[in-house]
Amino acid sequence: MSTKKRILFIANEMSPYLEMTEFAEIVNRLAVKSNENGMEVRCIMPRFGMINERRHRLHEVVRLSGINVSIDGDDYPLVIKVASLPNARLQIYFLDNEDLFKRKSLFHDENEKWFADNALRTVLFCKGALETVKKFGWPPDIIHCSGWMTGLIPMYIKTAYKKEPVFSNCKVVYTIGQNTYKEKMGAEFKKIIAISSNVKDKDIEYFKDGSNTAMFRGGAHFADAITFGAEKVDKKLTDEFSKVRGKKVLKYNAESDLTDYLQLYTDIEAQ
């Protein structure tokens, strides 16, 4: 049995597949550096329609097929695809859904109008990522979530999935990045977040505003450690999370060689 530390990166962007902010490149570098330092690494992100399957050599993982994610009484099928990160022996898994992820733009249509189903897309990605890890049968020691779209994952691990053996010993790092949208999720968001009876109203409270800042705030609140992924982060979040009792906090450092992240992983695993 492998004794390597297992680290799972869950992100809504990662270079070279999708680059919305500067942290996309950092996720790439973190995955490679973790791998080079003897960790067992996997990565999960959405398969947005603007990701070119042929160029990046994505192909379906048949053994992971058949995942249906239930949200508010409806089932959403997921197709899991995989690619190898260029110049590294790392597998990147992509969650695909014909109706919700394949459109050729991210969160706004051609007229810059916010997609009405972005709340559903977010919940599907977060729950789908955790269901995929269950199907892996691969218990991570560390889960590093980055991007607002992953904000629900730390909460789900502490509530809806807290009794799942695959997550029983994992610690969660959450990266607060720069705000990239000004809209709000919509009135149905609070309802569809509650994917399990273990998700209580008090857990949802952090996210119910549905704003970009709320997604970051909720993710950081439930995480075991927090990092800042950009120089320009909402000042409210900087003030709130720069020092949190009982949590490791890693401030943004543009000159970092990422060794400080590896030390963070080691520190929180030992807690």
N, C-alpha and C positions, 0 to 999 in steps of 0.2 A: 504494500500500500504506500502511495506517495505521501511523504511528509512535507512536501513543499507548501508554503503558504499560498492559499488560493485567493485571488483577488478578481472581482467582477466589476467592470466598468459599465455603467448604464448611463447613456447620454443621448440627447436628441441631436447632437452634432459631433462629428469627428472627422478630422482631416485624414485622407483626401476625399472622403465621400460627400461631406456636406460641411460648409464653413459659413456660419452666420456671425460668429464672434471670434475673438482671438483665442478663446479657450478651446476651440476645436483642434487647434494645433497642439495645445498642451495635453489634451486627452490622448492624442496619438503618441506624443513623447512619453507620457506617463506609462502607457501600456507597454511600449517598447522597453523603457528603463526598468520597469517592474519585472518584465520577462528576462532581461539581461542580468538582473540581480537574483535570479533563481526562483522567482515566484511562478506559479501556474496561473495564467491570465486568460480571461475571456471577456468579450465586449458585446454589448447589446445596444442596438439603436433602431429607430423606425426605418422602414424601407419607403421613404418618401419617393414620389414619382419622378422627382428631378434627379435622383441617383441613377446613373447610367449602369444598367445591369451588365451589358456586354463589355464596356470599358473596364469595369471593376471585377468582372468574372464572378458574378453572383450565381449561385445555383441552389436549388431547393434541397433541404435536408429531409429526406423521405421519412426517416425514423422519428422525426419530431412533428410530422404532419398529424392533423386531427385534433389540434388544440382548439377548443371552442370556449370563448370567454363570455361569461354571462354578466350582463350589466342591466339592471333595472328590468329584469324579466325577459330580455332579448339576448340571443346568442350571436356572437360575432366570430366567424372562423378566422384563424390565423394560419398563414403559410410562413414557415421559417426558412430563410435563405442564409447562405454563409459565403464569406469571401475570406481570402487570406490577405492580411495586411502586407502591402508591398515592402520588400526588404526585411521582413520579420516573419518568424514562424508563429503567427498569431491568428486566431480565428475570430472574425467579426460576424455576429449573428444579426440578421435583419428581420424585424417583424413586419409582415405584409398583410394588408387587408384590401381587397379589391375596391370597396366602397369608400373607405376612410383614409387610406394612405397613398393610393396610386395617383391622385390628382397631381398635375404638373406645377403646382405652386404650394407653398408651405402652409401659411395660416390666413392668407388673404387671397381673394380672387383677382382677376385681371383689372378690376376697377378699385383695387385696394380695400375691398369690403371684407371685414372679418368673417370667416366661415362660421355659420351658426352652430355647427357641430364640433367646434374645437374642444369643448368640454368633454364630449363623448370620446373624441380622438385621444385626449389626454388620459382619461381613465382607462381606455382600452390599452394604450401603450404601457401604463404603469402596471395594471393587473396582468396584462399579457406577458410582460417581461418576467414577472415573478412566477407565473404559471410555466413559462419556458424553462426557468431554472429548476423548477420541480421536476419537469420532464427530463432534464439533463441527469438528475440524480447526482448533482455535483454541488455539495455544500460549500459555499464560499466562506472564507474567514473574514474578508473585508468586502463590502460593497461600496463603491465610490460612485455617487450619483451627481451628475452635473447637467445644468440646463433646467429652465423652469418647468419643462414638460415632465421631468422626473420628480417633481416636488412631492408628490403623494407617496412615493415609494418608502421613504423612512417611516412615515406614519403607518402604512400598510404592514410593514414588517413588525412594528410594535403592537399592532392591533389584529387585523384580519388574518395575518400569517404567523402570529406569535407562537402558535402550537405546531407549526410545520417543522418537522425534524431538520429539513434542509437549511432552515434559517435559524435554528435554535442557538447557534454559537456565533453568529456573524455580528460584526460591528459595522455601522454605517457612517460614511463620510459624505457630507453634502457640500457642494460648492455653490456659493452665491455669486452670480454673475451680473452682468449689466442688463438692465431692462431693455427688452426688444419689442414689446407691444404695449399699447396704451388702452386697449379695450378691456372689457370684463367678460368672464365666461358665460354669464347668463343665469337666469333664475333656476334652471334645472340642475345646475352644477352641484349644489348642496345635496340634492336627492341622489344623484347617480354616484357621488363619491362613496356613499354608504354601501359598499359591496358585500358587507358581512354584518351580522348582528354584533360583532366585536368592535365595529367602528361606531363610536358614540358621538352624540352631538357635540360634546366638549372637544373631541378630536377634530371634528370638521370645522369648528369655530375659526381656526387659524386660516382656513382656505376659502371660507364662504364668500368673501368679497370678490374672489375670482380675478383679481388684478395680478399683474406680473409680480409686484412686490409681495402680495399675499402668498403666491406660490413659493417664492423664495423663503418667506418667513416660516411657513408651515414646514417646509423641508428641513430648514435649519433647526427648528424647535425640536423635532423628533430625532434628529441625527445624534450620533455619539461624538462626532467631531465636525468642525466647520472650517471650510477654507473660503477665501475670497479669490474669485477667478478673474477679476478685472480691476483696473485702477479706479474707474468711474462706476461705482456701485451706489444705489439709492442711499442717501445719507441716513435715512431712518434705520436702514438695515445695518449700516456701518456702526452707528451709535449703539444699536441694540445688541449686536452680536460680536463686536470686537473683543469683548471680555465677557464670558459666560461662566459662571461658577460650575465647576464639575465637568466642563467640556474643553477639549483641546481646540484651540483656534489657530489657524495658519493664515497670516495676513498675505496680501498679494505682494509678490516680489518679481518684477519683470526680469530681473537678472538671475533668478534661481536656476540652478542646474537640476532641480527637482529632487535632490537628495533629501530636502526637508519634508517632502511628501512621503518618501519611503520611511523616514523616521517616524512620521505621524502614524503610518499604518502599523508600525511595530509597537508604538506607545499605546495606541488604543486597543490593540489586540491583547496587550498584557493587563489591561484594566480589569 
